[in-house]
Amino acid sequence: MSCFFRKNRSKKHAGERATDHLMQNIVLLKCLLIRSGSGVLLYIPIKINFDMTSAVRINLLSFLTIIFLLCPLQGEEIDDLNQELKELDRQQSSIVQRRKEIEERRKVLSSPEMKNPIKGIVKSSSHKTSANLAYYWDNRDFTTLNLLTSTTGLPYDFSIWGFIDLHGAHKSSSTDLSRYFIEYRLNRKIDRDWVGGLEGLGFQTEFNDSESPSNNLLRFGLTYRHSLPEFFGQEGWLQWRGFPYETDGSGQQASVIYFLPLYERVWISGFADINFRESQKNIWVIEPQLSYKFSERFSLLLEYRYNGFEDINPTVQGEGVALGVEISF
């Protein structure tokens, strides 16, 4: 019996030593895995001098522990490699895009216009000037001679539009043209890329003058032109204008200009201006016009006229109708 107990105690001590040996190997294995980081399976045999069945169990446990410790390391390394590949793909895409931008910019800088920008602008500008001369008979017993000119295609995309009106005095002879009014506009479209792709915006400077003393001024503002839905198969347009600053310091102006074609040779055009005056009543100036182009150069005109500045003058009548004929050049 004593031999039996001694034998069992020997096995017990051997098992405890084997367990300690196993734990030492696991700690050593962890250190090796942390240092290597390679993800290669490692196996450290554990030699224990006791019953084979226990040794097999311990070795199997050691092997499974190694696999359990290595699998997470392999997964983490794969994730790191995938992230690195994604980052390389993003860098490659950025390189391709930047190369394309550089090549396009190089083409622009190598163009003849960029090598000599002033020469390129002047050469590319092909200005065109048109003129219309009209003569009106007003129902208020005076006449009007109107010269309208327009020049487009100027350098730096500028254009000029304007007119000169020579009016007779109210209830005067047809040859009396003692009154005048001058209006000219300097225009430039705003590049759509400057305003998020919006088409139709522009800058405008307007000059006004008349026979009255100290009655000339400049206006500075913005314009916006857009098309209208087709009417009788013809497409018209509206242009909105706003002038927040005037050199005479008396107020501001807003207006709308329109072109409404009815048929190929018949259309309605005109404008409506409202003048905002500080501490005074706002004043409207309105002139719609019906035009009939009966030949390539000649047109008949019927115009309604309302001028609020004349209407507040007790010596003249601010509203009237005029019939005219126009020749185009």
Summary of the structure (lengths in Angstrom):
residues: 329
radius of gyration: 45.8
end to end distance: 137.9
largest distance: 155.2
contacts: 846
relative contact order: 0.07
helix: 35%
strand: 40%
